[in-house]
Amino acid sequence: MKKVVAVIGTVFYLVSPVDLVPNVIPIIGWMDELVILALLTNYLAKTPREQQEQREQQAK
């Protein structure tokens, strides 16, 4: 469920006209979107590893 909320929140932020840094500012204005996407990608990639580690700990 947390993954779904993270993805929906990210999509909402990306399509929202309100940004932390306005897109009118070249390059810097797009950086906040790139940071949000990087954070989401990192979160989604890290979650399966954490779940696997938890399963291994429970199996011991």
WOJODA-V206115 format. One record per run of one state. SS is the DSSP state (2 for helix, 1 for strand, 0 for the rest). FROM is the first residue (numbers start at 1). TO is the last residue. Records with the same first field share a line. If there is no record, write none. Layout:
SS=FROM-TO / FROM-TO
//
This chain:
0=1-1 / 16-27 / 60-60
2=2-15 / 28-59
//
